[in-house]
Amino acid sequence: MNKVYPIKNEDLKKMREYFLLKNNIVMYHLLNIGVNVALRISDLLQLKFENIEKISNKRMIAKIKEQKTGKVRIVTFNEVARKSVTELKTFYKKSGYEEKGYLFKSMLKTNYKNKRDIPITRYGVNKHLYNAKDFLNIPYAIGTHSLRKTWGKNAFEKSNSIGLVSMALGHSSEKVTQRYIGIEEEDIQDFFEDLKI
């Protein structure tokens, strides 16, 4: 498997604009939710509207059973993810779908024509991410795993707690998390250079 990296914030902004420009609403919202809920792609693609519970205007959760670990996990949707869920419902309704079933429906012509409730595939997501990366001349590798890594990298930068991020991602050690989110020797050198006491 080729190594992929977290998406830099400036590139994430460009990718959002790209998917809107291409009128690829499903990928736009998959990107938004993917970088905000820290789910593995296998779990993200299995999310259904029926899994999501609106607790209040500011609280939305989903209860899922992780495919990799078999553990039941409660996922909290932040403001960005909540907005994407609402906009996906509106988009599907306008497209003739019922407001239920998979969150990220495959919009291939045959599926769209027959209004099949089939999720986009991991391969499809990778293809769309690669096309965006290529079009935008992003110089590093991006794939489905980049979504969860992006969450991890941003969570670490905000919290400065590798332990908290490691627990949230369900990693066995902080060292695994450091490698996972791309904390490299260069980052450590920059840290020493920037630290002035």
C-alpha positions as CSV (number, residue, x, y, z in Angstrom):
1,M,0.0,0.0,0.0
2,N,1.4,3.4,-0.9
3,K,1.8,5.9,1.9
4,V,-0.7,8.8,1.9
5,Y,-0.6,11.9,3.9
6,P,-3.0,14.2,5.8
7,I,-4.4,16.9,3.5
8,K,-3.0,20.4,4.2
9,N,-5.6,22.9,5.2
10,E,-5.0,25.1,2.1
11,D,-5.3,22.1,-0.2
12,L,-8.4,20.9,1.6
13,K,-10.0,24.3,0.8
14,K,-9.0,23.9,-2.9
15,M,-10.4,20.3,-2.9
16,R,-13.8,21.5,-1.5
17,E,-13.9,24.2,-4.2
18,Y,-13.0,21.6,-6.9
19,F,-15.8,19.2,-5.9
20,L,-18.3,22.1,-5.9
21,L,-17.0,23.3,-9.3
22,K,-17.4,19.7,-10.7
23,N,-20.9,19.6,-9.1
24,N,-19.8,16.4,-7.3
25,I,-22.0,17.0,-4.2
26,V,-21.5,13.6,-2.7
27,M,-17.7,13.8,-2.7
28,Y,-17.9,17.4,-1.4
29,H,-19.8,16.2,1.6
30,L,-17.9,13.0,2.0
31,L,-14.7,15.1,2.2
32,N,-16.3,17.4,4.8
33,I,-17.6,14.7,7.0
34,G,-14.6,12.4,6.5
35,V,-12.1,15.0,7.8
36,N,-14.4,15.9,10.7
37,V,-15.5,12.5,12.2
38,A,-12.2,10.5,12.2
39,L,-13.8,7.3,10.9
40,R,-12.0,4.7,8.7
41,I,-13.3,4.8,5.1
42,S,-14.9,1.4,5.5
43,D,-17.1,2.7,8.3
44,L,-17.7,6.1,6.7
45,L,-19.1,4.5,3.5
46,Q,-21.5,2.3,5.5
47,L,-23.0,5.3,7.3
48,K,-26.8,5.6,6.8
49,F,-29.2,8.4,7.6
50,E,-30.9,5.9,10.0
51,N,-27.6,5.6,12.0
52,I,-27.6,9.4,12.7
53,E,-29.6,10.8,15.6
54,K,-30.2,14.5,16.0
55,I,-30.0,15.2,19.8
56,S,-30.5,19.0,19.5
57,N,-29.7,21.8,17.0
58,K,-26.1,21.6,18.2
59,R,-25.7,17.8,18.8
60,M,-25.8,15.0,16.3
61,I,-24.4,11.5,16.8
62,A,-24.1,8.2,15.0
63,K,-23.8,4.8,16.6
64,I,-21.8,2.4,14.5
65,K,-20.1,-0.9,14.8
66,E,-16.5,-0.5,13.4
67,Q,-15.7,-3.1,10.7
68,K,-12.1,-3.4,11.7
69,T,-12.4,-3.7,15.4
70,G,-16.0,-4.9,15.9
71,K,-16.4,-2.3,18.6
72,V,-19.5,-0.1,18.9
73,R,-18.6,3.6,18.7
74,I,-20.5,6.8,19.1
75,V,-19.4,9.4,16.6
76,T,-20.1,13.0,17.3
77,F,-20.8,15.3,14.3
78,N,-19.5,18.8,14.6
79,E,-21.0,21.8,12.9
80,V,-19.4,21.2,9.6
81,A,-20.5,17.5,9.5
82,R,-24.1,18.4,10.7
83,K,-24.4,20.9,7.9
84,S,-23.2,18.3,5.4
85,V,-25.8,15.8,6.6
86,T,-28.6,18.4,6.2
87,E,-27.4,19.4,2.7
88,L,-27.1,15.8,1.6
89,K,-30.7,15.2,2.6
90,T,-31.7,18.2,0.5
91,F,-29.6,17.2,-2.4
92,Y,-31.0,13.6,-2.5
93,K,-34.6,14.9,-2.1
94,K,-34.1,17.2,-5.1
95,S,-32.5,14.3,-7.0
96,G,-35.6,12.0,-6.4
97,Y,-34.1,9.8,-3.7
98,E,-35.8,9.2,-0.4
99,E,-34.1,10.8,2.6
100,K,-32.9,7.6,4.0
101,G,-30.3,4.9,3.3
102,Y,-26.6,5.5,2.6
103,L,-25.2,8.9,3.3
104,F,-22.8,8.7,0.4
105,K,-24.7,7.2,-2.5
106,S,-23.1,6.1,-5.7
107,M,-24.2,8.5,-8.4
108,L,-23.1,6.4,-11.4
109,K,-25.6,6.8,-14.2
110,T,-27.3,3.4,-13.8
111,N,-27.6,3.8,-10.0
112,Y,-28.9,7.4,-10.4
113,K,-31.3,6.5,-13.1
114,N,-32.8,3.7,-11.1
115,K,-32.4,5.5,-7.7
116,R,-30.5,2.6,-6.3
117,D,-29.3,3.1,-2.7
118,I,-25.8,1.8,-3.2
119,P,-22.8,3.5,-1.4
120,I,-19.9,4.9,-3.4
121,T,-17.0,2.5,-3.3
122,R,-13.6,3.0,-1.7
123,Y,-12.2,2.7,-5.3
124,G,-14.6,5.4,-6.4
125,V,-13.6,7.7,-3.6
126,N,-9.9,7.1,-4.3
127,K,-10.4,7.9,-8.0
128,H,-12.2,11.2,-7.2
129,L,-9.5,12.2,-4.6
130,Y,-6.8,11.4,-7.1
131,N,-8.5,13.4,-9.9
132,A,-8.8,16.4,-7.5
133,K,-5.1,16.0,-6.4
134,D,-4.0,15.8,-10.1
135,F,-6.1,18.7,-11.2
136,L,-5.0,20.9,-8.3
137,N,-1.3,19.9,-8.6
138,I,-1.0,18.7,-5.0
139,P,2.5,17.3,-4.7
140,Y,2.0,14.6,-2.1
141,A,0.0,11.4,-2.1
142,I,-3.7,11.5,-1.1
143,G,-6.1,8.6,-0.7
144,T,-9.1,7.6,1.4
145,H,-6.9,7.2,4.5
146,S,-6.0,10.9,4.1
147,L,-9.4,11.9,5.5
148,R,-8.8,10.3,8.9
149,K,-5.2,11.3,9.0
150,T,-6.3,14.9,8.3
151,W,-8.5,14.8,11.3
152,G,-5.7,13.4,13.4
153,K,-3.2,16.0,12.4
154,N,-5.6,18.9,13.0
155,A,-6.7,17.4,16.3
156,F,-3.1,17.1,17.4
157,E,-2.3,20.7,16.3
158,K,-5.3,22.0,18.2
159,S,-4.9,19.9,21.4
160,N,-1.2,19.4,21.4
161,S,-2.0,16.1,23.1
162,I,-0.8,13.0,21.2
163,G,-2.4,10.9,23.9
164,L,-5.8,12.3,23.4
165,V,-5.5,11.9,19.6
166,S,-4.2,8.4,20.0
167,M,-7.2,7.4,22.2
168,A,-9.7,9.0,19.7
169,L,-8.2,7.1,16.8
170,G,-8.1,3.9,18.8
171,H,-4.4,3.4,18.3
172,S,-2.3,1.0,20.4
173,S,0.4,3.5,21.2
174,E,1.3,7.2,20.9
175,K,4.2,6.2,18.6
176,V,1.8,4.7,16.1
177,T,-0.3,7.9,16.1
178,Q,2.8,10.1,15.6
179,R,3.7,8.1,12.5
180,Y,0.1,8.0,11.4
181,I,-0.4,11.7,11.4
182,G,3.0,12.4,9.8
183,I,5.0,13.8,12.7
184,E,8.4,13.4,11.2
185,E,12.0,14.2,12.2
186,E,11.7,17.5,10.3
187,D,8.8,18.6,12.4
188,I,10.8,17.8,15.6
189,Q,13.7,19.9,14.2
190,D,11.4,22.8,13.4
191,F,10.0,22.5,16.9
192,F,13.4,22.9,18.4
193,E,14.2,25.8,16.1
194,D,11.0,27.7,16.9
195,L,11.2,27.1,20.7
196,K,12.8,30.2,22.2
197,I,12.9,30.3,26.0
